[in-house]
Amino acid sequence: MGSLFAYVLLGLFTGAAYAIMASGLVLTYTTTRVFNIAHGAFGMFLSFVFWDFTQRQGMPTVLSLILVLGVVAPAIGWFIQRFVTRGLGEGPVSVALVVTVGLLVGLIGLAQQIWPPEPRALLPFWPDTSWNVGGTYVTAHQLVTLLCAIAVAFGLYLLLGRTRIGTAMRASVDNPELLKLFGGKPDRVAAMSWAIGMSLAALGGILLAPVVLLDYYGLTLLVINAYAAAMLGRLKSLPMTFAGAMFLGVLESLAVAYLPKDGFLNSFRAVIPALFLFAIVVLMPQAQLRIGQVKGIVTAPVPTMRTSIGSGAGLLVVALLLVNVVAPNQVLLIGVAATYAMVMLSLVLLTGYGGHVSLAQFTFAGVGALAYAKLDEPNLFGLLVSALIAAAVGALVALPVLRLTGLYLALSTMAFAVLMDKVIFNADFAFKFNGTLAAERLSILGLRIGSDTSYVWFMVLAFVLLSLGLLVLRRGALGRLLIAMRDSPSACGTLGLDMRWFRVGLFALSAGIAGLAGGLFAGLRGTVGAADFLYFQSLLVLLLAVVFGATSVTGALLGGVALMLLPEFQAASPGMAGLLFAVIGFGAVLLGRDPNGIANHLFRVGRWLRERIAPDLPWLQGLLPRGGTVAGTDGSVDVPLVEVPGRPASDASDASDTSDTSDTSDTSDTIVIEKVR
């Protein structure tokens, strides 16, 4: 009984630190509708700042705390709200997710650049002081953590319930325009919320750093625990958030105490927060759809079949030249780029066309690779079965979350990715812990594709064929239905369309594409393991897919090449590795608001060349990319939004193709009508 009390007490102290971080996350979300994926990364970065002040600069601990919590953290919070996240809450949830994922990656890179990797330790407060409570020793640091959580809870209660600024914070969530009419200033309220939230992230990080050490990824990804606690309160209720954090801390502590020390069940210790998050997201009630405004946007065009085939043939010719010209070790890199491009192609279907965000696409690629290696059928049949298995897993993931959209759907896929990474992939029946599986390369009609050049060119061919199939789907009635459901789920619901089962099929098809890429990757590498499909890579895949254009095949291709080049640049310049991460992350922050990404700028250049440089050269016009919709025509147009059985087909089949999805569970639904030229 004494040991049970000890573990419960230890769990309460850990839960107190989770509660502090989760409360900051809830505070920023409730006032701005922006879910800050980078909340843990800010806590990590500010913990390093605190270490720098105390260890390198030699400042007293109290002074360092005052500077970090009272000056540095609030200043960063104000800056982020003022120049980065301002207005994000009014747009699609996927844009906010991409921007905050960019902040996460950028902060990890910046921390690595400022404080290069080396052993560091942040000592607990009063490390030599402890008390015996019921046979259990309680350290001064644990007591400080609990007292800080109580102080934060009481302070937030007074702020939100007893002060004028707290009332304004709550009012800014419900109707910021009405708050303006009463003399309120929503932007100032939001800036103050982010300043307080950032200080709470810093405090949580400083309190947890002595436990998990000053680790870039360890502190950053601990925010998943804060996600789980925050979701119990539906990102609104601070008392429920604190209760969820305490329960989660105790649950983790009891799992450490009573789960077997070896075997399959032992792996569940590390995924208690992910399991808790997935259960809360699935079981919590879903908000109803809301009616919103109608407005048009400028989007990237859908190429004609002739242009698509011509571009695909050109890519195959370029790939054939490259694999026969570059060095042998670089040939495999082209195959890796093709793998990433195919995974990003699955995001074009799911996010670009369907409007749903998945943080587990690289996990589905891992499922395909695992199935391909286990089947030991190195042929087209084995590859197809591997893709079907990945598709089935994608459908199984979508089934429990049929009623979820936007943020909740994205968080459920993130929890699934963590579970697969920590439990399934490392199990004895899969890759095993630190193990690998052998995989042979494909054979077609008995002819084995053995050479690197032939196999890599076949992977590029697979990317081209998948791209053509995706564009054919986009041009048809199914593609118009996808865009309609993405732009206005509520409008489709009023027309009697059942979006839930359609979403299951969409997830399955997207996961199947990623699984196909994983199977081809397994054949390319020859051996694959769990380390090849870490869940953190899914964040990078989503980030670069959106930066380069999650709404076009061109964006997927460019994103795949960029993700392949990233580790090569880091290996060539180790001292610049952190800077590269920072550039990519903060670059994504700048580009994340445009769902068409860098590819759309290339389309605009192509259009300018078509109109200005080659008006009299038809052969050159056919080679240049087509530009987007004419700028300056931002009004909506009266065209059918969706093709309904028994009614005329939509004229939007020739329209530009991508705004992103609205998170109808969190924001008012924005009905986006595609513009026609």
C-alpha positions in Angstrom: 0.0 0.0 0.0 2.9 2.3 0.7 4.3 1.8 -2.7 0.9 2.6 -4.3 0.8 5.9 -2.3 4.4 6.7 -3.4 3.6 6.2 -7.1 0.3 8.2 -6.9 2.2 11.0 -5.2 4.9 11.0 -7.8 2.2 11.0 -10.5 0.5 14.0 -9.0 3.8 16.0 -9.1 4.3 15.0 -12.8 0.7 15.8 -13.6 1.1 19.3 -12.0 3.8 20.1 -14.6 1.6 18.8 -17.4 -1.2 21.0 -16.0 0.9 24.1 -16.2 1.8 23.5 -19.8 -1.8 22.4 -20.8 -3.3 25.5 -19.2 -1.1 27.8 -21.4 -2.2 25.8 -24.4 -5.9 26.1 -23.5 -5.5 29.8 -22.8 -4.1 30.6 -26.2 -6.6 28.4 -28.0 -9.7 29.8 -26.2 -8.8 33.4 -27.1 -7.5 33.0 -30.6 -8.8 29.6 -31.9 -5.2 28.7 -32.8 -4.0 25.3 -31.6 -0.3 25.7 -31.0 1.4 22.5 -31.9 4.7 24.2 -31.1 3.7 24.9 -27.5 6.2 22.3 -26.2 8.9 23.6 -28.5 8.5 27.0 -27.0 8.8 25.4 -23.5 12.0 23.6 -24.7 13.5 26.7 -26.2 12.8 28.9 -23.1 14.2 26.1 -20.8 17.5 26.4 -22.8 17.3 30.2 -22.3 16.9 29.6 -18.5 19.9 27.2 -18.5 21.9 29.8 -20.4 21.1 32.5 -17.9 21.9 30.4 -14.9 24.8 28.3 -16.1 26.6 30.2 -18.9 25.8 33.8 -17.7 26.1 33.0 -14.0 22.9 34.8 -13.1 21.1 34.0 -9.8 18.2 31.5 -10.2 15.5 33.9 -9.1 16.7 36.7 -11.4 16.8 34.2 -14.3 13.3 33.1 -13.6 12.0 36.6 -13.5 13.7 37.4 -16.8 12.5 34.3 -18.6 9.0 34.2 -17.2 8.4 37.9 -17.0 10.3 39.4 -19.9 11.6 36.9 -22.6 8.5 34.6 -22.7 5.9 37.3 -22.8 7.8 39.2 -25.4 8.0 36.1 -27.6 4.3 35.4 -27.0 3.4 39.0 -28.0 5.6 38.8 -31.2 4.2 35.4 -32.3 0.6 36.6 -31.9 1.2 39.9 -33.5 3.2 38.8 -36.5 2.6 35.0 -37.0 -0.7 33.7 -35.7 -2.8 36.8 -36.0 -5.9 36.0 -38.0 -5.1 32.2 -38.2 -8.1 31.3 -36.1 -10.5 32.6 -38.7 -9.1 30.4 -41.4 -8.8 26.7 -42.1 -7.5 24.6 -39.3 -4.9 23.0 -41.6 -3.2 26.4 -42.1 -2.9 27.0 -38.4 -1.5 23.5 -37.9 1.1 23.9 -40.7 2.2 27.3 -39.4 2.6 26.0 -35.8 4.4 22.9 -37.0 6.7 25.2 -38.9 7.4 27.0 -35.6 8.1 23.7 -33.9 10.6 22.6 -36.5 12.2 26.1 -36.6 12.6 26.3 -32.8 14.3 22.9 -32.7 16.7 24.0 -35.4 17.3 27.4 -33.7 18.0 25.7 -30.4 20.5 23.3 -32.0 22.2 26.2 -33.7 22.5 28.4 -30.6 23.2 25.5 -28.2 25.0 22.7 -30.2 24.3 19.2 -29.1 26.3 18.3 -25.9 25.4 16.9 -22.5 23.6 19.5 -20.4 21.7 19.3 -17.1 19.3 21.7 -15.5 19.5 21.1 -11.7 16.2 20.9 -9.7 15.4 23.6 -7.3 17.0 23.0 -3.9 18.3 19.5 -4.9 19.5 18.7 -1.3 16.2 19.3 0.3 13.5 16.7 0.8 10.9 15.5 3.3 9.5 12.1 4.3 5.8 11.9 3.7 4.2 8.6 4.6 7.4 6.7 3.9 8.0 8.5 0.6 10.6 11.2 0.1 9.2 14.4 -1.5 11.9 16.7 -3.0 11.7 20.5 -2.9 11.5 20.6 -6.7 8.4 18.3 -6.6 6.8 20.5 -4.0 7.6 23.6 -6.0 6.0 22.0 -9.1 2.8 21.3 -7.2 2.7 24.8 -5.6 3.2 26.4 -9.0 0.3 24.4 -10.5 -1.9 25.5 -7.6 -0.8 29.1 -8.0 -1.4 29.0 -11.8 -4.9 27.5 -11.4 -5.9 30.1 -8.8 -4.3 32.9 -10.8 -6.1 31.9 -14.0 -9.4 31.6 -12.1 -9.0 35.2 -10.8 -7.9 36.5 -14.1 -10.7 35.0 -16.2 -13.5 35.2 -13.7 -12.8 38.3 -11.6 -11.1 40.8 -13.9 -12.2 43.0 -16.7 -9.4 41.8 -19.0 -10.4 38.2 -18.2 -14.0 38.9 -19.3 -12.7 40.4 -22.5 -10.6 37.3 -23.1 -13.7 35.1 -22.9 -15.7 37.5 -25.0 -13.1 37.6 -27.7 -13.7 33.9 -28.3 -17.4 34.1 -28.8 -17.6 37.3 -30.9 -14.6 39.6 -31.3 -16.5 42.0 -33.6 -19.1 42.5 -30.9 -16.3 43.0 -28.4 -15.0 45.9 -30.6 -18.5 47.5 -30.5 -18.3 47.6 -26.7 -14.9 49.3 -26.8 -12.8 46.1 -26.4 -9.6 45.4 -28.3 -9.5 41.7 -29.4 -5.9 42.0 -30.7 -4.6 43.3 -27.4 -6.5 40.6 -25.5 -5.1 37.9 -27.8 -1.5 39.3 -27.4 -1.9 39.2 -23.6 -3.2 35.6 -23.8 -0.2 34.5 -25.9 2.2 36.3 -23.5 0.7 34.5 -20.5 0.5 31.2 -22.4 4.2 31.4 -23.4 5.2 32.1 -19.8 3.3 29.0 -18.7 5.0 27.0 -21.4 8.4 28.2 -20.1 7.5 27.4 -16.5 6.3 23.9 -17.5 9.5 23.3 -19.5 11.8 24.5 -16.7 10.0 22.3 -14.1 10.2 19.2 -16.4 13.8 19.7 -17.7 15.4 18.2 -14.5 13.3 15.1 -15.1 13.7 14.6 -18.8 17.0 16.5 -19.2 17.6 19.3 -21.7 16.8 17.4 -24.8 15.5 19.1 -28.0 13.0 16.5 -28.9 12.2 15.1 -25.4 11.0 18.4 -24.0 9.2 19.3 -27.3 7.3 16.1 -27.7 6.2 16.1 -24.0 3.6 18.5 -25.2 1.6 15.4 -26.3 0.8 14.9 -22.6 -0.4 18.5 -22.5 -2.6 17.9 -25.6 -4.3 14.9 -23.9 -5.0 17.0 -20.7 -6.2 20.0 -22.7 -8.6 17.8 -24.9 -10.3 16.4 -21.7 -11.4 20.0 -21.1 -12.4 20.3 -24.8 -9.8 23.1 -25.0 -12.2 25.3 -23.0 -12.4 24.2 -19.4 -9.4 24.9 -17.3 -10.6 22.8 -14.3 -11.1 19.8 -16.5 -7.7 20.4 -18.0 -6.1 20.4 -14.6 -8.0 17.3 -13.6 -7.0 15.5 -16.9 -3.3 16.4 -16.3 -3.3 15.1 -12.8 -5.1 11.9 -13.9 -2.6 11.4 -16.7 0.4 11.9 -14.4 -1.0 9.3 -12.0 -1.8 6.9 -14.8 1.7 7.2 -16.2 3.2 6.6 -12.7 1.1 3.5 -12.1 2.0 2.1 -15.5 5.7 2.4 -14.6 5.0 0.6 -11.4 2.7 -2.2 -12.4 3.1 -2.9 -16.1 5.5 -5.8 -16.9 9.1 -4.8 -17.1 9.6 -6.8 -20.4 7.4 -8.2 -23.2 4.8 -6.5 -25.4 3.0 -4.7 -22.6 6.1 -3.0 -21.5 6.1 -0.9 -24.6 2.8 0.7 -23.6 4.5 2.7 -20.8 5.7 5.3 -23.3 2.4 5.7 -25.1 0.0 6.2 -22.1 -0.5 9.9 -23.1 -1.1 9.0 -26.8 -3.7 6.3 -25.8 -5.3 8.8 -23.4 -5.4 11.5 -26.2 -6.9 9.1 -28.7 -9.6 7.9 -26.3 -10.5 11.4 -25.3 -10.7 12.6 -28.9 -12.8 9.7 -30.0 -15.2 9.8 -27.0 -15.7 13.5 -26.7 -18.8 15.0 -28.3 -18.4 16.8 -31.6 -19.5 20.3 -32.2 -22.2 20.9 -34.8 -21.6 22.5 -38.1 -22.2 26.2 -38.5 -23.3 28.3 -41.4 -20.7 30.7 -42.7 -20.0 33.2 -45.4 -19.3 32.7 -49.1 -16.1 34.0 -50.6 -13.8 33.2 -53.4 -10.0 32.6 -53.4 -7.3 32.4 -56.0 -6.2 28.8 -56.5 -3.9 26.7 -58.7 -5.3 25.3 -61.9 -5.9 21.7 -62.8 -3.8 20.8 -65.9 -5.4 19.1 -68.9 -4.8 15.5 -69.7 -2.5 16.4 -72.6 -0.4 18.6 -70.3 -0.4 16.0 -67.6 0.9 13.3 -70.0 3.4 15.6 -71.5 4.8 16.6 -68.1 4.9 13.0 -66.9 6.8 11.9 -70.0 9.2 14.8 -69.6 9.8 13.8 -65.9 10.5 10.2 -67.0 13.1 11.4 -69.5 14.8 13.7 -67.0 14.9 10.8 -64.5 16.3 8.5 -67.1 19.1 10.9 -67.8 19.8 11.6 -64.1 20.0 7.9 -63.0 22.6 7.3 -65.8 24.6 10.4 -65.2 24.9 10.9 -61.4 27.2 9.0 -59.1 26.0 5.5 -58.0 25.4 6.6 -54.4 23.3 9.5 -55.6 21.0 7.2 -57.6 19.5 5.9 -54.4 18.8 9.5 -53.3 16.6 9.9 -56.3 14.6 6.9 -55.2 14.3 8.3 -51.7 13.0 11.6 -53.3 10.4 9.6 -55.3 9.3 7.9 -52.0 8.8 11.2 -50.2 7.0 12.6 -53.3 4.6 9.7 -53.4 3.8 10.1 -49.7 3.2 13.8 -50.3 1.0 12.8 -53.2 -1.2 11.0 -50.7 -1.5 14.3 -48.9 -2.5 16.1 -52.1 -5.5 13.7 -52.2 -6.3 13.9 -48.4 -5.4 17.5 -47.5 -5.3 19.3 -50.8 -8.4 17.8 -52.4 -10.2 16.4 -49.3 -9.4 19.1 -46.8 -8.4 16.6 -44.0 -5.1 16.9 -42.1 -3.2 13.7 -41.3 -0.2 13.6 -39.0 0.5 9.9 -39.7 1.2 9.6 -43.4 4.7 8.4 -43.0 3.4 5.8 -40.5 1.1 4.4 -43.3 4.3 4.2 -45.5 5.8 2.2 -42.7 2.8 -0.2 -42.7 3.3 -0.7 -46.4 7.0 -1.4 -46.0 6.4 -3.8 -43.1 3.7 -5.7 -45.0 6.0 -5.9 -48.1 8.9 -7.3 -46.1 6.7 -9.8 -44.2 4.8 -11.0 -47.2 8.1 -11.9 -49.0 6.4 -11.6 -52.4 8.7 -9.3 -54.4 6.4 -8.8 -57.3 3.5 -6.5 -58.3 1.1 -8.7 -56.4 3.0 -8.4 -53.2 3.3 -4.6 -53.7 -0.4 -4.3 -54.4 -1.3 -6.4 -51.3 1.0 -4.2 -49.2 -0.8 -1.1 -50.4 -4.2 -2.7 -49.7 -3.0 -3.5 -46.1 -2.0 0.1 -45.6 -5.3 1.2 -47.0 -7.2 -1.1 -44.6 -5.2 0.3 -41.7 -6.1 3.8 -42.9 -9.8 2.9 -42.9 -9.5 1.4 -39.4 -8.0 4.7 -38.2 -10.8 6.7 -39.8 -13.6 4.5 -38.5 -13.5 5.5 -34.8 -13.3 9.2 -35.7 -16.1 9.2 -38.3 -17.7 12.2 -36.6 -14.5 14.2 -36.1 -13.1 17.0 -38.3 -10.3 19.5 -38.4 -8.2 19.7 -35.3 -9.7 16.6 -33.5 -9.1 14.5 -36.6 -5.5 15.7 -36.9 -4.7 15.0 -33.3 -6.2 11.5 -33.5 -3.9 10.6 -36.4 -0.9 12.0 -34.4 -1.9 9.7 -31.5 -2.1 6.8 -33.9 1.4 7.6 -35.3 2.9 7.6 -31.8 1.2 4.3 -31.0 2.5 2.7 -34.1 6.0 4.1 -33.6 6.4 3.1 -30.0 4.4 -0.1 -29.8 3.7 -1.9 -33.1 6.8 -1.2 -35.2 9.1 -2.2 -32.3 7.1 -5.4 -31.4 8.6 -8.8 -32.1 6.0 -9.6 -34.8 7.1 -6.4 -36.7 10.5 -4.9 -37.1 11.5 -5.7 -33.5 13.3 -3.2 -31.2 16.3 -1.8 -33.1 15.8 -4.6 -35.6 15.4 -4.6 -39.4 13.7 -6.8 -42.0 15.1 -7.8 -45.4 13.1 -6.9 -48.5 13.9 -7.9 -52.1 13.3 -5.8 -55.1 10.4 -6.2 -57.5 10.2 -8.6 -60.3 7.7 -8.0 -63.1 6.6 -11.0 -65.1 9.5 -12.9 -63.7 12.0 -10.3 -64.6 13.7 -8.9 -61.5 14.5 -5.2 -61.4 17.9 -5.6 -59.8 20.0 -2.6 -60.8 19.7 0.7 -58.9 19.2 2.7 -62.0 16.3 0.5 -63.3 14.6 0.3 -59.9 14.8 4.1 -59.2 13.4 4.8 -62.7 10.6 2.4 -62.0 9.8 4.3 -58.8 9.6 7.6 -60.8 7.3 5.8 -63.2 5.1 4.8 -60.2 5.0 8.4 -59.1 4.0 9.5 -62.6 1.2 6.9 -62.9 -0.1 7.8 -59.4 -0.1 11.5 -60.3 -2.0 10.9 -63.6 -4.6 8.8 -61.7 -5.0 11.5 -59.1 -5.5 14.2 -61.7 -8.1 12.1 -63.5 -9.9 11.7 -60.2 -9.8 15.4 -59.7 -11.3 16.3 -63.1 -14.2 13.9 -62.7 -17.4 14.0 -60.6 -15.7 12.5 -57.6 -13.1 15.3 -57.7 -15.8 17.9 -57.7 -17.5 16.2 -54.8 -14.2 16.2 -52.9 -13.7 19.9 -53.4 -17.3 20.6 -52.4 -17.0 18.6 -49.2 -13.7 20.3 -48.4 -15.1 23.8 -49.0 -18.4 23.4 -47.3 -19.3 20.3 -45.3 -22.4 22.0 -44.0 -23.7 22.7 -47.5 -23.1 19.2 -48.6 -24.9 17.9 -45.5 -28.0 20.0 -46.4 -27.9 18.3 -49.8 -28.1 14.9 -48.2 -24.5 13.8 -48.8 -23.1 11.4 -46.2 -19.6 12.6 -45.7 -18.6 10.2 -43.0 -18.2 7.0 -45.0 -16.8 9.0 -47.9 -14.1 10.2 -45.5 -13.3 6.6 -44.6 -12.7 5.8 -48.3 -10.7 8.9 -48.7 -8.4 8.0 -45.8 -8.1 4.4 -47.1 -7.1 5.6 -50.6 -4.6 8.1 -49.2 -3.1 5.5 -46.8 -2.9 3.0 -49.7 -0.8 5.5 -51.8 1.5 6.0 -48.8 1.7 2.3 -48.3 2.7 1.7 -51.9 5.5 4.2 -51.5 6.6 2.4 -48.4 6.7 -1.0 -50.2 8.8 0.5 -53.0 11.1 2.1 -50.4 11.6 -1.2 -48.7 12.8 -2.7 -52.0 15.0 0.2 -52.7 16.8 0.0 -49.3 16.9 -3.8 -49.1 16.5 -3.6 -45.3 14.0 -1.4 -43.4 13.4 -0.9 -39.7 11.2 1.1 -37.3 13.8 4.0 -37.3 12.9 4.6 -41.0 9.3 5.6 -40.1 9.5 7.7 -36.9 6.3 9.6 -36.3 8.1 12.9 -36.2 8.8 12.5 -39.9 5.1 12.8 -40.6 5.3 16.3 -39.3 8.1 17.1 -41.8 6.2 15.5 -44.6 3.1 17.6 -43.9 5.2 20.7 -43.5 7.1 20.5 -46.8 4.0 19.2 -48.7 2.1 22.4 -47.8 5.1 24.7 -48.2 5.7 23.4 -51.8 2.0 23.0 -52.5 -0.3 20.4 -51.0 -2.8 21.1 -53.8 -0.8 20.1 -56.8 1.3 17.2 -58.1 4.1 19.7 -58.8 4.1 20.6 -55.1 4.4 17.0 -54.1 7.4 16.5 -56.4 9.2 19.6 -55.2 8.5 18.7 -51.6 9.9 15.2 -52.0 13.1 16.5 -53.5 13.5 19.0 -50.7 12.9 16.5 -48.0 15.5 14.2 -49.6 18.1 17.0 -49.8 17.6 18.1 -46.2 19.7 15.4 -44.5 22.3 15.6 -47.3 22.8 19.3 -46.6 23.0 18.6 -42.9 25.6 15.9 -43.4 27.7 18.1 -45.7 27.6 21.0 -43.2 27.1 19.6 -39.6 27.6 23.1 -38.1 24.7 24.4 -40.2 22.3 21.5 -39.4 20.3 23.5 -36.9 20.2 26.6 -39.2 18.7 24.5 -42.0 15.9 23.3 -39.8 15.3 26.8 -38.6 15.2 28.1 -42.2 12.7 25.4 -43.3 10.6 25.8 -40.2 10.3 29.6 -40.2 10.1 29.6 -44.0 7.0 27.4 -43.6 5.6 30.0 -41.2 5.9 32.6 -44.0 4.4 30.3 -46.7 1.9 28.3 -44.6 -1.0 30.6 -45.3 -1.0 29.9 -49.0 -2.2 26.3 -49.5 -0.9 26.3 -53.0 2.7 26.9 -51.8 5.8 27.5 -53.9 4.4 25.6 -56.8 1.7 28.2 -57.3 4.4 30.9 -57.7 6.0 28.7 -60.4 2.6 28.5 -62.1 2.4 32.3 -62.1 5.8 32.6 -63.6 4.7 30.1 -66.3 1.6 32.1 -67.0 3.6 35.3 -67.3 6.0 33.7 -69.8 3.0 32.3 -71.8 1.5 35.8 -72.0 4.6 37.9 -72.4 7.4 35.9 -73.9 5.9 33.2 -76.1 2.6 34.4 -77.5 3.6 33.5 -81.0 5.4 30.2 -80.2 2.7 27.5 -79.6 5.3 24.8 -79.1 6.9 26.8 -76.2 3.5 27.6 -74.7 2.8 23.9 -74.4 5.9 23.3 -72.4 5.3 26.1 -69.9 3.2 25.7 -66.7 -0.2 27.4 -66.7 -0.8 30.2 -64.3 -3.5 30.5 -61.7 -6.7 32.5 -61.7 -6.4 36.1 -62.7 -5.6 38.2 -59.7 -7.9 40.9 -58.6 -11.1 39.0 -59.1 -11.8 38.2 -55.5 -15.6 38.2 -55.6 -17.6 35.0 -55.6 -19.2 33.7 -58.7 -22.5 32.0 -59.1 -21.6 28.4 -60.1 -22.9 25.1 -58.9 -20.8 23.9 -56.0 -21.5 20.2 -56.2 -22.9 17.6 -58.6 -26.0 16.0 -57.1 -27.7 13.0 -58.7 -30.5 14.1 -60.9 -29.1 17.6 -61.3 -26.7 19.3 -63.8 -23.0 18.7 -63.2 -21.0 21.5 -61.6 -19.2 24.0 -63.9 -16.4 24.0 -61.3 -14.7 21.0 -62.9 -12.5 23.4 -64.9 -11.9 25.6 -61.9 -8.8 26.2 -59.9 -8.4 23.6 -57.3 -7.5 24.4 -53.8 -8.4 26.3 -50.8 -8.0 24.3 -47.6 -10.6 22.8 -45.3 -12.5 24.7 -42.7 -12.4 23.2 -39.2 -16.2 23.1 -38.6 -15.7 21.8 -35.1 -13.8 24.9 -34.1 -14.6 27.8 -36.4 -17.5 29.0 -38.4 -17.8 27.2 -41.7 -16.5 29.1 -44.7 -18.1 28.1 -48.0 -15.5 28.6 -50.7 -16.7 28.7 -54.2 -14.1 27.9 -56.8 -13.6 30.4 -59.5 -13.7 29.7 -63.2 -11.6 31.5 -65.8 
